[in-house]
């Protein structure tokens, strides 16, 4: 079975903005709510959850483009009332990436998904078991760009 490197998407559900997002990181699957994407009222917000999810991925891609050798980027993906989940992407050499998902005590309401620079970033994460991949940084960026473009195509 072939596993996607990474994909963050809205999935069909009868629960509205609850349990309607799925992050796939290699074989790992994480279900989250799009609630904070739906109520995002920042100036950069779009009209739909898909537009806001694409904007979140834009920010991830920007952070990854700025990632150099020995650097790390933090990418939020689950916005909950009392915590957030993040991907920590480290690149030891500017070409490879180690991606590890983890939890932070930063509340999901404390910043908007379409403006992640407007909030705090965690100093440390509680790792999520089995939510880790290693890959080429350029492949990670390409997968996210394709993911973002698919979301934009659906929201038009």
N, CA, C and O of each residue as an XYZ file, in Angstrom:
624
protein
N       0.842     -1.178      0.000
C       0.000      0.000      0.000
C       0.893      1.249      0.000
O       1.833      1.350      0.788
N       0.590      2.182     -0.881
C       1.346      3.424     -0.974
C       0.685      4.468     -0.069
O      -0.532      4.652     -0.104
N       1.492      5.139      0.730
C       0.973      6.168      1.618
C       1.415      7.531      1.117
O       2.548      7.704      0.667
N       0.517      8.489      1.198
C       0.882      9.855      0.856
C       1.876     10.374      1.876
O       1.851      9.990      3.046
N       2.740     11.241      1.417
C       3.701     11.862      2.309
C       2.961     12.684      3.363
O       3.147     12.487      4.564
N       2.113     13.616      2.891
C       1.326     14.468      3.786
C       0.117     14.980      3.018
O       0.202     15.255      1.821
N      -0.998     15.104      3.707
C      -2.200     15.719      3.141
C      -3.069     16.176      4.301
O      -3.250     15.456      5.283
N      -3.604     17.383      4.171
C      -4.508     17.950      5.175
C      -5.758     18.370      4.436
O      -5.712     19.277      3.606
N      -6.876     17.727      4.724
C      -8.054     17.899      3.893
C      -9.332     17.854      4.706
O      -9.370     17.368      5.837
N     -10.363     18.373      4.095
C     -11.700     18.283      4.683
C     -12.339     17.002      4.179
O     -12.283     16.703      2.987
N     -12.941     16.250      5.077
C     -13.566     14.980      4.725
C     -15.060     15.063      4.980
O     -15.524     15.865      5.790
N     -15.799     14.227      4.283
C     -17.257     14.208      4.428
C     -17.641     13.759      5.826
O     -17.094     12.795      6.362
N     -18.586     14.473      6.400
C     -19.075     14.134      7.732
C     -20.477     14.701      7.890
O     -20.861     15.631      7.180
N     -21.227     14.151      8.807
C     -22.550     14.697      9.097
C     -22.514     15.553     10.369
O     -23.555     15.879     10.939
N     -21.293     15.912     10.803
C     -21.139     16.657     12.043
C     -20.779     18.119     11.812
O     -20.312     18.782     12.739
N     -20.981     18.640     10.612
C     -20.701     20.042     10.338
C     -19.223     20.353     10.415
O     -18.436     19.861      9.607
N     -18.841     21.174     11.390
C     -17.444     21.606     11.540
C     -16.715     20.816     12.633
O     -15.732     21.296     13.198
N     -17.190     19.625     12.924
C     -16.568     18.776     13.935
C     -16.126     17.455     13.294
O     -16.877     16.839     12.539
N     -14.910     17.036     13.603
C     -14.331     15.801     13.063
C     -14.373     15.759     11.541
O     -14.581     14.698     10.952
N     -14.176     16.911     10.903
C     -14.291     16.994      9.450
C     -12.969     17.293      8.749
O     -12.947     17.487      7.533
N     -11.874     17.332      9.496
C     -10.555     17.504      8.907
C      -9.737     16.249      9.170
O      -9.858     15.623     10.223
N      -8.901     15.890      8.198
C      -8.009     14.763      8.396
C      -6.608     15.153      7.946
O      -6.398     15.579      6.810
N      -5.662     15.001      8.854
C      -4.258     15.153      8.527
C      -3.701     13.753      8.318
O      -3.820     12.893      9.191
N      -3.095     13.528      7.163
C      -2.408     12.270      6.889
C      -0.921     12.588      6.811
O      -0.490     13.411      6.004
N      -0.165     11.939      7.640
C       1.278     12.114      7.706
C       1.885     10.722      7.600
O       2.026     10.022      8.603
N       2.247     10.320      6.373
C       2.656      8.940      6.156
C       1.493      8.019      6.479
O       0.411      8.158      5.909
N       1.707      7.085      7.385
C       0.631      6.159      7.783
C      -0.243      6.696      8.911
O      -1.304      6.139      9.193
N       0.189      7.755      9.544
C      -0.546      8.329     10.670
C      -1.763      9.112     10.170
O      -1.683      9.796      9.149
N      -2.880      9.015     10.882
C      -4.110      9.758     10.582
C      -4.560     10.502     11.826
O      -4.555      9.950     12.926
N      -4.949     11.757     11.648
C      -5.423     12.576     12.766
C      -6.684     13.298     12.324
O      -6.692     13.965     11.289
N      -7.747     13.167     13.100
C      -9.008     13.849     12.819
C      -9.114     15.085     13.698
O      -8.798     15.045     14.887
N      -9.562     16.185     13.100
C      -9.685     17.454     13.817
C     -10.961     18.164     13.375
O     -11.632     17.749     12.430
N     -11.273     19.238     14.082
C     -12.432     20.074     13.760
C     -12.011     21.265     12.914
O     -10.924     21.814     13.093
N     -12.880     21.657     11.992
C     -12.632     22.864     11.201
C     -13.294     24.090     11.829
O     -13.331     25.157     11.217
N     -13.809     23.944     13.033
C     -14.560     25.019     13.686
C     -13.831     26.356     13.647
O     -14.421     27.366     13.264
N     -12.551     26.380     14.039
C     -11.830     27.654     14.068
C     -11.519     28.170     12.663
O     -11.338     29.374     12.479
N     -11.454     27.289     11.680
C     -11.338     27.729     10.287
C     -12.646     28.363      9.827
O     -12.637     29.321      9.054
N     -13.769     27.829     10.300
C     -15.079     28.339      9.898
C     -15.386     29.701     10.513
O     -16.062     30.515      9.884
N     -14.905     29.967     11.726
C     -15.222     31.238     12.384
C     -14.097     32.258     12.274
O     -14.184     33.337     12.860
N     -13.050     31.934     11.538
C     -11.903     32.835     11.372
C     -12.390     34.159     10.777
O     -12.950     34.190      9.681
N     -12.171     35.241     11.510
C     -12.611     36.556     11.029
C     -11.446     37.530     10.838
O     -11.634     38.746     10.833
N     -10.257     36.984     10.682
C      -9.106     37.853     10.452
C      -9.189     38.435      9.037
O      -9.899     37.892      8.191
N      -8.475     39.524      8.774
C      -8.524     40.141      7.445
C      -8.077     39.213      6.312
O      -8.418     39.452      5.153
N      -7.330     38.173      6.625
C      -6.852     37.251      5.601
C      -7.784     36.059      5.384
O      -7.495     35.193      4.559
N      -8.893     36.008      6.112
C      -9.810     34.871      6.027
C     -10.610     34.898      4.730
O     -10.910     35.959      4.184
N     -10.947     33.699      4.253
C     -11.797     33.545      3.090
C     -13.233     33.294      3.506
O     -13.580     33.406      4.682
N     -14.064     32.955      2.533
C     -15.484     32.755      2.784
C     -15.833     31.322      3.163
O     -16.919     31.071      3.684
N     -14.923     30.373      2.909
C     -15.231     28.967      3.169
C     -14.115     28.311      3.988
O     -13.000     28.825      4.074
N     -14.439     27.182      4.575
C     -13.442     26.403      5.308
C     -12.310     25.996      4.373
O     -11.140     26.062      4.749
N     -12.654     25.574      3.149
C     -11.623     25.156      2.195
C     -10.670     26.302      1.861
O      -9.461     26.089      1.771
N     -11.193     27.507      1.678
C     -10.332     28.664      1.416
C      -9.404     28.926      2.600
O      -8.221     29.212      2.415
N      -9.935     28.829      3.798
C      -9.124     29.079      4.991
C      -8.097     27.975      5.220
O      -6.992     28.243      5.689
N      -8.453     26.746      4.894
C      -7.494     25.661      4.998
C      -6.368     25.863      3.971
O      -5.200     25.624      4.276
N      -6.722     26.298      2.767
C      -5.698     26.593      1.753
C      -4.791     27.727      2.230
O      -3.582     27.682      2.005
N      -5.352     28.728      2.877
C      -4.549     29.840      3.398
C      -3.610     29.353      4.509
O      -2.463     29.794      4.591
N      -4.095     28.449      5.356
C      -3.235     27.868      6.386
C      -2.059     27.139      5.733
O      -0.917     27.275      6.172
N      -2.341     26.369      4.688
C      -1.273     25.659      3.991
C      -0.301     26.631      3.327
O       0.900     26.365      3.285
N      -0.802     27.754      2.809
C       0.088     28.797      2.275
C       1.112     29.233      3.321
O       2.298     29.384      3.025
N       0.637     29.430      4.538
C       1.526     29.861      5.614
C       2.542     28.777      5.957
O       3.708     29.070      6.221
N       2.093     27.524      5.953
C       3.018     26.417      6.187
C       4.120     26.438      5.135
O       5.305     26.344      5.458
N       3.713     26.563      3.867
C       4.655     26.542      2.746
C       5.647     27.697      2.883
O       6.844     27.514      2.663
N       5.159     28.876      3.243
C       6.053     30.025      3.446
C       7.094     29.717      4.523
O       8.275     30.019      4.355
N       6.657     29.123      5.615
C       7.596     28.786      6.695
C       8.615     27.741      6.242
O       9.782     27.798      6.631
N       8.177     26.796      5.426
C       9.094     25.763      4.946
C      10.092     26.331      3.941
O      11.246     25.905      3.903
N       9.654     27.289      3.129
C      10.588     27.940      2.195
C      11.678     28.688      2.958
O      12.797     28.821      2.463
N      11.368     29.171      4.140
C      12.351     29.885      4.950
C      13.218     28.989      5.813
O      14.068     29.470      6.562
N      13.002     27.687      5.708
C      13.723     26.737      6.552
C      15.109     26.457      5.976
O      15.239     25.991      4.845
N      16.116     26.739      6.748
C      17.489     26.479      6.323
C      18.100     25.349      7.123
O      17.458     24.763      7.995
N      19.329     25.058      6.819
C      20.053     23.997      7.526
C      20.072     24.277      9.021
O      20.417     25.374      9.458
N      19.702     23.281      9.784
C      19.682     23.403     11.231
C      18.461     24.118     11.776
O      18.371     24.355     12.981
N      17.524     24.465     10.913
C      16.345     25.214     11.349
C      15.149     24.332     11.636
O      15.156     23.131     11.367
N      14.117     24.959     12.192
C      12.861     24.268     12.486
C      11.699     25.203     12.188
O      11.801     26.416     12.369
N      10.601     24.630     11.732
C       9.370     25.372     11.483
C       8.250     24.699     12.254
O       8.191     23.472     12.337
N       7.360     25.508     12.817
C       6.203     24.993     13.551
C       4.936     25.324     12.777
O       4.699     26.475     12.408
N       4.118     24.289     12.536
C       2.938     24.414     11.687
C       1.712     23.902     12.437
O       1.589     22.693     12.634
N       0.800     24.780     12.862
C      -0.372     24.319     13.610
C      -1.379     23.616     12.700
O      -1.584     24.026     11.557
N      -2.011     22.541     13.220
C      -3.007     21.843     12.407
C      -4.275     21.464     13.153
O      -5.272     21.139     12.508
N      -4.286     21.491     14.449
C      -5.513     21.176     15.190
C      -5.727     22.283     16.206
O      -4.936     22.460     17.132
N      -6.810     23.025     16.018
C      -7.145     24.153     16.882
C      -8.304     23.732     17.768
O      -9.438     23.607     17.307
N      -8.012     23.515     19.040
C      -9.032     23.110     19.999
C      -9.125     24.172     21.095
O      -8.243     25.023     21.217
N     -10.182     24.120     21.879
C     -10.400     25.146     22.905
C      -9.230     25.262     23.881
O      -8.827     26.372     24.226
N      -8.686     24.143     24.324
C      -7.675     24.178     25.381
C      -6.263     23.822     24.921
O      -5.335     23.817     25.730
N      -6.088     23.524     23.629
C      -4.760     23.145     23.148
C      -4.702     23.250     21.627
O      -5.711     23.506     20.970
N      -3.523     23.050     21.090
C      -3.323     22.990     19.648
C      -2.342     21.861     19.353
O      -1.506     21.508     20.185
N      -2.462     21.307     18.156
C      -1.490     20.320     17.683
C      -0.698     20.960     16.553
O      -1.230     21.737     15.760
N       0.580     20.617     16.497
C       1.511     21.241     15.562
C       2.369     20.189     14.899
O       2.577     19.103     15.441
N       2.864     20.520     13.723
C       3.936     19.768     13.101
C       5.222     20.543     13.338
O       5.295     21.743     13.072
N       6.220     19.854     13.835
C       7.554     20.454     13.959
C       8.384     19.873     12.823
O       8.621     18.666     12.763
N       8.821     20.748     11.924
C       9.618     20.321     10.780
C      11.038     20.821     10.998
O      11.282     22.025     11.079
N      11.968     19.882     11.093
C      13.379     20.234     11.259
C      14.133     19.810     10.005
O      13.842     18.773      9.408
N      15.091     20.616      9.624
C      15.937     20.284      8.486
C      17.392     20.386      8.906
O      17.914     21.488      9.077
N      18.050     19.249      9.075
C      19.439     19.291      9.515
C      20.397     19.865      8.469
O      21.451     20.397      8.816
N      20.024     19.757      7.178
C      20.939     20.162      6.117
C      20.325     21.073      5.055
O      20.993     21.395      4.073
N      19.077     21.493      5.226
C      18.403     22.330      4.237
C      17.814     21.546      3.078
O      17.155     22.122      2.212
N      18.044     20.224      3.049
C      17.505     19.385      1.971
C      16.550     18.310      2.491
O      15.580     17.965      1.817
N      16.813     17.793      3.660
C      15.965     16.753      4.228
C      15.079     17.370      5.313
O      15.378     18.433      5.856
N      13.997     16.681      5.607
C      13.067     17.159      6.633
C      12.669     16.010      7.547
O      12.441     14.887      7.097
N      12.592     16.311      8.828
C      12.050     15.402      9.824
C      10.798     16.079     10.359
O      10.865     17.176     10.913
N       9.658     15.421     10.190
C       8.369     15.993     10.580
C       7.819     15.186     11.750
O       7.662     13.969     11.653
N       7.527     15.869     12.857
C       6.995     15.223     14.059
C       5.781     16.011     14.530
O       5.868     17.223     14.724
N       4.647     15.337     14.718
C       3.451     15.983     15.246
C       3.481     15.951     16.768
O       4.019     15.023     17.371
N       2.895     16.981     17.380
C       2.839     17.029     18.831
C       1.814     18.032     19.328
O       1.306     18.858     18.570
N       1.523     17.942     20.607
C       0.527     18.804     21.252
C       1.194     19.940     22.018
O       2.306     19.807     22.528
N       0.484     21.053     22.082
C       0.917     22.222     22.839
C      -0.242     22.702     23.701
O      -1.404     22.473     23.368
N       0.069     23.359     24.796
C      -0.956     23.929     25.661
C      -1.505     25.258     25.155
O      -2.367     25.849     25.807
N      -1.034     25.735     24.025
C      -1.554     26.996     23.463
C      -2.987     26.755     22.994
O      -3.253     25.819     22.241
N      -3.898     27.599     23.441
C      -5.316     27.435     23.124
C      -5.590     27.781     21.653
O      -5.010     28.719     21.106
N      -6.474     27.016     21.032
C      -6.817     27.219     19.634
C      -7.508     28.537     19.345
O      -7.446     29.034     18.221
N      -8.160     29.107     20.333
C      -8.859     30.379     20.140
C      -7.923     31.583     20.244
O      -8.344     32.707     19.971
N      -6.667     31.374     20.632
C      -5.768     32.495     20.897
C      -5.172     33.120     19.627
O      -4.523     34.164     19.698
N      -5.387     32.492     18.483
C      -4.972     33.069     17.195
C      -5.809     32.440     16.088
O      -6.430     31.396     16.283
N      -5.820     33.078     14.940
C      -6.648     32.619     13.835
C      -5.834     31.772     12.853
O      -4.672     32.080     12.588
N      -6.428     30.719     12.318
C      -5.708     29.847     11.386
C      -5.190     30.550     10.127
O      -4.185     30.123      9.558
N      -5.850     31.607      9.689
C      -5.357     32.299      8.493
C      -4.342     33.378      8.828
O      -3.887     34.104      7.945
N      -3.983     33.484     10.110
C      -2.957     34.447     10.536
C      -2.156     33.832     11.683
O      -2.220     34.307     12.817
N      -1.409     32.783     11.385
C      -0.722     32.057     12.453
C       0.433     32.854     13.048
O       0.895     32.538     14.144
N       0.903     33.871     12.351
C       1.946     34.717     12.932
C       1.397     35.603     14.047
O       2.166     36.196     14.803
N       0.080     35.694     14.153
C      -0.542     36.520     15.172
C      -0.637     35.857     16.531
O      -1.164     36.459     17.467
N      -0.150     34.646     16.667
C      -0.236     33.932     17.938
C       1.124     33.463     18.417
O       2.136     33.597     17.728
N       1.115     32.913     19.608
C       2.337     32.356     20.179
C       2.695     31.050     19.474
O       1.833     30.363     18.927
N       3.968     30.730     19.501
C       4.430     29.431     19.039
C       4.910     28.655     20.249
O       5.488     29.231     21.171
N       4.677     27.362     20.253
C       5.089     26.569     21.417
C       6.607     26.470     21.530
O       7.321     26.438     20.527
N       7.079     26.421     22.762
C       8.503     26.224     23.012
C       8.853     24.745     22.960
O       9.981     24.371     22.638
N       7.873     23.910     23.282
C       8.077     22.466     23.208
C       6.731     21.814     22.878
O       5.670     22.403     23.082
N       6.803     20.605     22.372
C       5.611     19.842     22.016
C       5.655     18.488     22.700
O       6.724     17.904     22.881
N       4.490     17.997     23.077
C       4.384     16.628     23.550
C       4.177     15.765     22.308
O       3.109     15.823     21.699
N       5.168     14.968     21.918
C       5.076     14.213     20.659
C       3.883     13.264     20.625
O       3.491     12.690     21.641
N       3.321     13.115     19.440
C       2.262     12.144     19.186
C       2.934     10.891     18.637
O       3.608     10.940     17.609
N       2.748      9.787     19.317
C       3.390      8.534     18.909
C       3.008      8.178     17.471
O       1.855      8.336     17.069
N       3.961      7.710     16.721
C       3.792      7.239     15.336
C       3.467      8.349     14.342
O       3.176      8.064     13.181
N       3.511      9.600     14.769
C       3.220     10.720     13.874
C       4.530     11.399     13.482
O       4.797     12.541     13.856
N       5.337     10.666     12.722
C       6.664     11.163     12.348
C       7.047     10.601     10.991
O       6.843      9.420     10.713
N       7.604     11.460     10.154
C       8.142     11.014      8.872
C       9.478     11.711      8.617
O       9.776     12.748      9.209
N      10.263     11.128      7.737
C      11.468     11.758      7.222
C      11.358     11.740      5.706
O      10.941     10.741      5.121
N      11.735     12.850      5.067
C      11.600     12.958      3.621
C      12.491     14.082      3.110
O      13.173     14.751      3.887
N      12.479     14.278      1.816
C      13.167     15.435      1.254
C      12.282     16.657      1.479
O      11.064     16.583      1.317
N      12.888     17.767      1.848
C      12.147     19.002      2.094
C      11.383     19.437      0.847
O      10.235     19.870      0.950
N      12.000     19.330     -0.330
C      11.325     19.739     -1.564
C      10.091     18.870     -1.841
O       9.110     19.369     -2.393
N      10.120     17.584     -1.472
C       8.955     16.712     -1.654
C       7.830     17.103     -0.700
O       6.655     17.060     -1.064
N       8.192     17.481      0.510
C       7.201     17.937      1.483
C       6.502     19.193      0.984
O       5.275     19.288      1.033
N       7.282     20.157      0.506
C       6.715     21.405     -0.015
C       5.835     21.118     -1.231
O       4.739     21.668     -1.335
N       6.288     20.274     -2.143
C       5.507     19.949     -3.339
C       4.178     19.287     -2.978
O       3.151     19.589     -3.586
N       4.189     18.389     -1.995
C       2.947     17.732     -1.574
C       1.970     18.753     -0.995
O       0.772     18.692     -1.273
N       2.471     19.681     -0.200
C       1.603     20.704      0.385
C       1.086     21.677     -0.671
O      -0.059     22.123     -0.592
N       1.910     22.007     -1.646
C       1.452     22.893     -2.727
C       0.339     22.224     -3.532
O      -0.640     22.879     -3.889
N       0.475     20.937     -3.821
C      -0.587     20.213     -4.515
C      -1.861     20.143     -3.694
O      -2.958     20.308     -4.228
N      -1.721     19.900     -2.403
C      -2.845     19.863     -1.465
C      -3.581     21.201     -1.468
O      -4.806     21.246     -1.583
N      -2.821     22.290     -1.338
C      -3.391     23.642     -1.341
C      -4.118     23.940     -2.650
O      -5.220     24.488     -2.644
N      -3.499     23.579     -3.762
C      -4.098     23.844     -5.067
C      -5.400     23.065     -5.246
O      -6.354     23.584     -5.824
N      -5.450     21.815     -4.753
C      -6.687     21.042     -4.803
C      -7.794     21.718     -4.019
O      -8.933     21.782     -4.483
N      -7.472     22.228     -2.827
C      -8.461     22.927     -2.001
C      -8.974     24.178     -2.718
O     -10.174     24.452     -2.712
N      -8.082     24.919     -3.323
C      -8.481     26.139     -4.036
C      -9.384     25.787     -5.227
O     -10.344     26.504     -5.513
N      -9.081     24.708     -5.902
C      -9.908     24.286     -7.035
C     -11.318     23.922     -6.630
O     -12.262     24.151     -7.386
N     -11.473     23.355     -5.438
C     -12.806     22.992     -4.940
C     -13.590     24.192     -4.458
O     -14.821     24.164     -4.468
N     -12.903     25.258     -4.032
C     -13.633     26.411     -3.462
C     -14.013     27.439     -4.528
O     -14.615     28.464     -4.207
N     -13.672     27.180     -5.780
C     -14.021     28.132     -6.853
C     -15.328     27.786     -7.482
O     -15.774     28.477     -8.398
